[in-house]
Amino acid sequence: MRRRDVVLPGDVMKRAVKDPVVQHRDGRWHMWATIHPLADPLETDQMTTEYATSADGLDWVWQGTALTGRPGEWDARGTRVTAIRFAGQSVTAYYDGRASAAENYEERTGVAVGTDPAALVATSAPGAGPAVSSPYRGGGLRYVDVMDLPGGRTRLYYEMTQPDGSHALVTELR
């Protein structure tokens, strides 16, 4: 018999917890989870990424907001971390962002960095736009994930808006 445990229950009145990115590093579990506010029905599309740690991967301690939207920018309405890369003491995050509620499902991808996984800073300059987006209607390019392969190569996976407006899972080898 399999056992299931709820580890991120959210709160139906205050916030939804979604889309976790979980890694085990240096003997600890690390998680970046998307948080949607629920108190105001007109604001539920907003999102931030919060960071939590755990000794066992089951009981999590929230450490704070790791990444949030920037007023007036392409990611003002929300940020959702989708992939994390560590290099020594530095952290690089790929994240989805949107400027408005109308861009829901058409988020674009940005890059954020930091030396603390609980405090990431977007790398795009003010007014510069996202790191990548689809060239097709809506511009959606989201849920980027990065996989290291033997021999030093990397495979990327992401969802991308297609010419007809549908979305497809795409991969590329680097």
Protein Blocks (a to p, Z undefined) as FASTA:
>chain_A
ZZdddfblojfkloccehiacddeehiacdddddddfkbmklmmgccddddddfklmacc
debjfbdcdehiaklnoccdfbdcdehjbccddddddfbfklgoiaccdddddfbfklcc
dfbdghkbpfbdcfbehjiaghiacdddehhiacdddddddfkopacdddddZZ
